[in-house]
Amino acid sequence: MESQVKELLPLAAKIAPEFSNIPGLPHAEIEMTAQEALARAARLFDPAKSDFTAYAARAMRNALRRHRKENAQLRPRPARTLRRAGG
């Protein structure tokens, strides 16, 4: 499985820019999150159920979505100003 992980590291680098819109997170951290998800996918993968490449790609995207969601909750939300009708 280690060889498959090494083969798919370029896929992690390809998927990471899809999530470059996470404010305040450097690209290196986003790519590291994808690589960690790839390693976890290798540990949990069941060859009887699916193709490893498809499984790993889905696992990386899901991890990055989760990372984006967690970081969005940590950012302060901008204060909204109320507009008065007719005024």
C-alpha positions in Angstrom: 0.0 0.0 0.0 2.9 2.4 0.6 3.8 2.3 -3.1 0.3 3.3 -4.0 0.4 6.2 -1.6 3.7 7.4 -3.2 2.2 7.0 -6.6 -0.8 9.1 -5.6 1.1 12.0 -4.0 0.8 14.0 -7.3 -3.0 13.5 -7.1 -2.9 15.1 -3.7 -1.0 18.0 -5.2 -3.6 18.2 -8.0 -6.6 18.2 -5.7 -5.2 20.7 -3.1 -5.6 23.8 -5.4 -9.3 23.0 -5.7 -9.5 24.2 -2.1 -7.2 27.2 -2.3 -10.2 29.4 -1.4 -9.9 28.5 2.3 -9.1 32.0 3.8 -6.1 32.2 6.0 -4.7 28.8 5.2 -1.4 28.5 3.2 -1.3 26.2 0.3 1.2 24.0 2.1 -1.3 23.3 4.9 -4.0 22.4 2.4 -1.7 20.0 0.6 -0.6 18.5 3.9 -4.2 17.8 4.8 -4.7 16.1 1.4 -1.6 13.9 2.0 -2.7 13.0 5.5 -6.1 12.0 4.1 -4.3 9.9 1.5 -2.3 8.0 4.1 -5.5 7.4 6.2 -7.3 6.2 3.1 -4.5 3.7 2.5 -4.9 2.3 6.0 -8.7 2.0 5.8 -9.0 0.8 2.2 -10.9 -2.4 1.5 -9.8 -3.7 -2.0 -13.0 -5.8 -2.3 -15.2 -2.6 -2.3 -13.6 -0.2 -4.8 -10.7 1.1 -6.7 -8.0 2.7 -4.5 -7.4 5.8 -6.7 -11.1 6.7 -6.7 -11.4 5.9 -2.9 -8.3 8.0 -2.1 -9.5 11.0 -4.3 -12.9 11.0 -2.5 -11.2 10.7 0.9 -8.9 13.7 0.1 -11.7 15.9 -1.1 -13.9 15.0 1.9 -11.0 15.8 4.3 -10.4 19.1 2.6 -14.2 20.0 2.7 -14.2 19.1 6.4 -11.0 21.3 6.9 -12.7 24.2 5.1 -15.8 23.9 7.2 -13.9 23.7 10.5 -11.8 26.8 9.5 -14.9 28.7 8.4 -16.3 28.3 11.9 -13.2 29.7 13.5 -13.2 32.9 11.4 -15.0 35.8 12.9 -18.1 36.7 10.9 -18.4 40.3 9.6 -20.9 42.5 11.5 -24.0 43.2 9.5 -25.5 46.6 9.3 -29.2 46.9 9.3 -30.8 49.0 6.6 -33.9 51.0 7.4 -36.7 50.9 4.9 -37.2 54.3 3.3 -34.4 55.9 5.1 
